[in-house]
Amino acid sequence: MLALINELKSQSTGCGRWSGFTAAVIVLLCPMLWAAESDTVRIAGSAWVGDAPTRLADQLGLFNVDRSFNEPDIEVVNHDSGLEAVRSLVSGHSQFALGATTPVAAQLLDQVGDEHEEWPGFVVLASVALSNRSHRLILRNRKNIRVPQDWDAVRIGIMFGTSSHFGWSHFATFHGLNEDNYTLVDIPINHMAEALIAGDVDGVVVWSPWERELREKIGTELLEFPLRMLYTVNWLLLADRQFAYEHPDVVKRVLRGYLAVMQIIDAEPQRARQVHADFSGVPLEEFIEISEGMIWRLTLNWSALVNLGTQMEWLARMPEFQGRVPSPSEYLYGQPLRSLAPEMVNLPDYMMLEALVDRERR
């Protein structure tokens, strides 16, 4: 509304006073403007560095660039983890969310097991980021631990159902560990540092930038085992299924915001990283370090398909998820992104929701 008022002010008389017609227009429009502003669409994001494009696009107002006065305002609500963001979407508190493939797969499988759900309540619109260097295992430094094979009944803090959970599974398998070597403890990501300080666990699996908090509170008495190259994380943009079908213009406005911010990141990487660093409250040099290897790109491709499928197969082996393992293609909704940037969608229609959507609309 402020932008419209400023525009009307600029079109007023040269003496800087609004004309009676202008004032009347504002009076008539204000009820509609307030109604539109109260009808807010929310994107649930998180603090992970992979979600930096969401924060930058929000700060630059890119999700609302093409908004008319009768369309809903789009706002970003930040959470501590992608798991919490996805839960916000599932619970109806947001219409869009971003999360790694592990919490996305877990929520999809959980809904598949619900006999009241014919189809899960959200779809995957795109992959926003890709990284294989963001996760790491951090332990309190002890003289008798130098390699994972040295472990003897260590307690590892994991936020169950997140990308760190799946990353740990790969790490343990790669190093030939079994449950005699460790015990997993479910801890929220924002409580990892205090659990390590209190001695509740010997180590934790975290992602950028949470290891920064560990180092600030504990210092250099830490031993790090990077998970790089063992696990690649896709950061997925999700939308409420019904909302996506009924509000295609809003979906496209969100996607245009991401496409625009990706262009800024490519054209002005230093500026983009400075904004990200300022928002995160860390020095630019440190932000550049924690974002090493991060690829920000809005796509829907084979990486997202395979990564999501791998997560589902892993989760399906757990007792709480026993049952049918659906194809990830049942949830990939590529039509909106394809209509805006066809070169960014590299999957054929039969590998996505396109055919299913056509049948539902008939």
C-alpha positions in Angstrom: 0.0 0.0 0.0 2.9 2.4 0.8 4.2 2.0 -2.7 0.9 2.9 -4.2 0.5 5.9 -1.9 4.0 7.1 -2.9 3.1 6.8 -6.5 -0.1 8.8 -6.1 1.9 11.4 -4.1 4.4 11.7 -7.0 1.5 12.3 -9.4 0.0 15.1 -7.2 0.3 18.8 -7.8 3.7 20.5 -8.0 3.1 22.2 -4.6 3.3 18.7 -3.0 -0.3 18.6 -1.8 -2.7 15.8 -2.9 -5.7 16.8 -5.0 -9.2 16.0 -3.8 -9.5 13.3 -6.5 -6.3 11.6 -5.4 -7.4 11.7 -1.8 -10.8 10.3 -2.8 -9.0 7.4 -4.7 -7.0 6.6 -1.6 -10.0 6.5 0.6 -11.8 4.2 -1.8 -8.9 1.9 -2.3 -7.7 1.6 1.4 -10.4 -1.0 2.4 -9.5 -3.2 -0.6 -5.8 -2.7 0.1 -6.1 -3.7 3.8 -8.2 -6.7 2.8 -5.5 -7.8 0.3 -2.7 -7.3 2.8 -4.5 -9.4 5.5 -4.8 -12.2 3.0 -1.1 -13.3 3.4 0.5 -16.2 1.7 3.5 -17.6 3.7 6.7 -19.3 2.6 8.2 -21.3 5.5 12.0 -21.1 5.2 14.9 -21.9 7.6 18.3 -20.7 8.7 20.3 -23.2 6.5 22.7 -21.5 4.1 21.0 -23.3 1.2 17.9 -21.2 1.9 19.8 -17.9 1.4 18.0 -17.2 -1.9 14.7 -17.2 0.0 15.9 -14.7 2.5 17.5 -12.5 -0.2 14.4 -12.5 -2.4 12.3 -11.6 0.6 14.5 -8.8 1.6 14.5 -7.4 -1.9 10.7 -7.7 -2.2 11.0 -10.0 -5.2 8.1 -12.2 -4.3 5.7 -9.2 -4.4 7.1 -7.4 -7.5 4.1 -8.2 -9.7 1.5 -8.0 -7.0 -1.6 -6.0 -7.7 -3.7 -4.5 -4.9 -6.2 -7.4 -5.0 -3.6 -10.1 -4.7 -2.3 -11.6 -1.5 1.0 -10.4 0.0 3.7 -13.1 0.2 5.9 -13.2 3.3 8.7 -15.4 4.5 8.6 -17.0 7.9 11.9 -18.5 9.1 12.2 -21.6 11.2 15.2 -23.4 12.8 15.2 -26.3 10.4 13.7 -27.5 7.1 11.8 -30.2 9.1 9.9 -27.5 11.0 9.3 -25.5 7.8 7.8 -28.6 6.1 5.6 -29.3 9.2 4.4 -25.7 9.0 3.2 -26.5 5.4 1.6 -29.8 6.4 -0.2 -28.2 9.3 -1.7 -25.4 7.1 0.3 -22.6 8.7 2.0 -21.8 5.4 1.3 -22.4 1.7 4.9 -22.9 0.6 7.9 -24.4 2.4 11.5 -25.3 1.8 13.2 -28.4 3.1 15.8 -31.0 2.4 14.8 -34.3 0.8 14.8 -36.2 4.1 12.0 -34.3 5.9 10.1 -34.0 2.6 10.3 -37.8 2.0 9.3 -38.5 5.6 6.2 -36.3 5.4 5.2 -37.8 2.1 5.5 -41.3 3.4 3.7 -40.4 6.6 0.7 -39.1 4.6 0.8 -42.1 2.2 0.1 -44.2 5.3 -2.9 -42.1 6.2 -6.0 -44.0 4.9 -7.9 -40.6 4.8 -5.4 -39.1 2.4 -5.9 -40.1 -1.3 -2.9 -38.0 -2.3 -0.4 -36.3 0.0 -1.2 -32.6 0.7 1.8 -31.0 -1.0 3.8 -31.1 -4.2 7.4 -30.4 -5.1 7.8 -27.4 -7.4 11.6 -27.2 -7.8 15.0 -27.7 -6.3 16.5 -24.4 -5.0 19.9 -25.5 -3.9 22.3 -28.4 -4.1 25.2 -29.1 -1.7 27.5 -32.0 -0.7 29.6 -30.0 1.8 27.1 -28.6 4.3 26.9 -31.4 6.9 29.5 -32.4 9.5 29.9 -34.5 12.6 31.4 -32.6 15.5 32.7 -34.3 18.7 34.3 -33.0 21.9 38.0 -33.6 21.3 39.3 -36.6 23.3 42.8 -38.1 23.0 41.5 -41.6 22.4 39.4 -40.6 19.3 41.1 -39.8 16.0 39.1 -41.9 13.5 35.5 -43.3 13.7 36.9 -46.8 14.2 38.2 -45.5 17.6 34.7 -45.0 18.9 33.5 -47.0 21.9 29.8 -46.5 22.7 29.7 -42.8 21.9 26.4 -40.9 22.0 25.6 -38.9 18.9 23.0 -36.1 18.8 20.9 -36.2 15.6 17.7 -34.2 14.8 15.7 -37.2 13.6 13.9 -36.9 10.3 16.3 -34.2 9.0 19.0 -34.3 6.4 21.5 -34.9 9.1 19.8 -38.2 10.0 20.2 -39.5 6.5 23.7 -38.1 6.3 24.7 -39.9 9.4 23.4 -43.2 8.0 25.7 -42.8 5.0 28.6 -41.9 7.3 28.1 -44.9 9.6 27.8 -47.3 6.6 30.8 -45.9 4.9 33.0 -46.3 8.0 31.6 -49.8 8.8 30.1 -48.7 12.1 27.3 -50.6 13.9 25.0 -49.9 16.8 27.6 -51.3 19.2 29.8 -48.3 18.4 27.2 -45.6 19.0 23.8 -44.5 20.3 21.7 -41.9 18.5 19.9 -39.3 20.6 17.1 -37.1 19.0 17.9 -33.5 19.7 16.5 -30.3 18.1 19.1 -28.5 16.0 18.9 -25.4 18.2 19.7 -27.4 21.3 22.8 -29.2 20.0 25.4 -26.9 21.6 23.9 -27.0 25.1 23.6 -30.8 24.8 27.3 -31.1 23.9 28.3 -28.7 26.6 26.3 -30.5 29.2 27.8 -33.9 28.2 24.5 -35.4 27.2 26.1 -36.4 24.0 29.7 -36.9 22.8 29.1 -35.5 19.4 26.4 -34.0 17.1 25.6 -34.0 13.4 24.9 -30.4 12.3 24.7 -28.3 9.1 25.8 -24.8 8.3 25.6 -22.4 10.0 24.9 -24.3 13.3 28.5 -25.4 13.7 29.3 -21.7 14.2 27.3 -21.7 17.4 29.2 -24.7 18.6 32.5 -23.1 18.0 31.4 -19.8 19.7 30.2 -21.6 22.8 32.8 -24.4 23.1 35.9 -23.1 21.4 38.5 -25.1 19.6 38.0 -28.3 21.7 36.2 -29.9 18.8 37.0 -32.7 16.4 35.3 -32.5 13.0 34.4 -35.3 10.6 33.0 -33.7 7.4 30.3 -35.6 5.6 31.3 -34.0 2.3 31.1 -36.2 -0.8 29.1 -38.8 1.2 25.8 -37.0 1.0 24.3 -34.6 -1.5 21.4 -32.4 -0.3 18.7 -31.1 -2.5 16.8 -28.2 -1.0 13.2 -28.4 -2.3 10.5 -25.8 -2.8 7.1 -27.2 -1.8 3.5 -26.0 -2.2 0.2 -27.0 -0.7 -1.3 -29.2 -3.4 -4.8 -27.7 -3.5 -3.4 -24.2 -3.2 -1.1 -24.8 -6.1 -3.9 -26.0 -8.3 -6.3 -23.2 -7.3 -3.8 -20.3 -7.3 -1.5 -20.8 -10.2 -0.7 -17.1 -10.5 0.6 -16.9 -6.9 2.7 -20.0 -7.6 4.2 -18.4 -10.6 4.9 -15.2 -8.6 6.9 -17.2 -6.1 8.8 -18.9 -8.9 9.5 -15.6 -10.6 10.9 -14.3 -7.4 13.3 -17.2 -7.2 14.3 -16.9 -10.9 15.0 -13.2 -10.3 17.1 -13.8 -7.2 19.1 -16.5 -9.0 20.0 -14.0 -11.7 21.2 -11.6 -9.0 23.3 -14.3 -7.3 24.9 -15.1 -10.7 25.4 -11.5 -11.9 26.5 -10.0 -8.5 27.8 -12.9 -6.4 29.7 -10.6 -4.0 26.7 -8.3 -3.4 24.4 -11.3 -2.9 26.8 -12.9 -0.4 27.2 -9.7 1.5 23.4 -9.4 1.9 23.2 -13.0 3.0 26.1 -12.4 5.5 24.4 -9.3 6.9 21.1 -11.1 7.3 22.8 -14.1 9.1 24.9 -11.8 11.3 28.2 -13.3 10.3 31.3 -11.8 8.6 31.4 -12.0 4.9 34.5 -14.2 4.9 32.8 -16.6 7.2 29.7 -16.8 5.1 31.8 -17.5 2.0 33.4 -20.3 3.9 30.2 -22.0 5.0 28.6 -21.6 1.6 31.6 -23.3 -0.2 30.3 -25.8 -2.7 26.8 -24.6 -2.5 25.0 -24.5 -5.9 21.9 -22.2 -6.0 19.8 -23.0 -9.0 16.0 -23.2 -9.6 15.5 -26.5 -11.4 13.4 -29.7 -11.4 15.7 -32.4 -12.7 17.0 -36.0 -12.2 19.0 -35.0 -9.1 15.8 -34.1 -7.2 14.0 -37.2 -8.5 16.7 -39.7 -7.6 17.6 -38.0 -4.3 13.9 -38.0 -3.1 13.5 -41.6 -4.2 16.6 -42.7 -2.3 15.4 -41.0 0.9 12.0 -42.8 0.6 13.7 -46.2 0.2 15.9 -45.5 3.3 12.9 -44.4 5.4 10.7 -47.3 4.3 13.1 -49.7 6.1 12.2 -48.1 9.4 9.3 -49.7 11.4 7.2 -46.5 11.4 7.2 -46.3 7.6 6.7 -49.9 6.6 4.4 -50.2 3.6 4.2 -49.0 0.0 7.1 -46.9 -1.3 5.6 -44.5 -3.8 7.5 -43.1 -6.8 8.8 -39.6 -6.2 7.3 -38.8 -9.7 3.9 -38.7 -8.0 4.8 -35.5 -6.2 7.0 -33.5 -8.7 4.8 -30.8 -10.2 6.8 -29.3 -13.0 4.2 -27.4 -15.0 4.5 -24.0 -13.2 8.3 -23.8 -13.6 8.2 -25.1 -17.1 5.7 -22.4 -18.2 8.2 -19.8 -16.9 11.6 -21.3 -17.7 11.3 -24.5 -19.7 15.0 -25.0 -19.8 15.1 -25.5 -16.0 12.8 -28.6 -16.1 14.7 -31.6 -17.4 12.2 -34.4 -16.6 9.7 -35.7 -19.1 6.0 -35.3 -18.2 5.5 -39.0 -17.5 8.1 -38.7 -14.7 6.1 -35.9 -13.0 2.6 -35.1 -11.9 1.5 -33.7 -15.2 -0.5 -36.7 -16.4 -2.1 -37.2 -13.0 -3.1 -33.5 -12.7 -4.8 -33.7 -16.2 -6.8 -36.7 -15.0 -7.8 -35.0 -11.7 -9.1 -31.9 -13.6 -11.3 -33.8 -16.1 
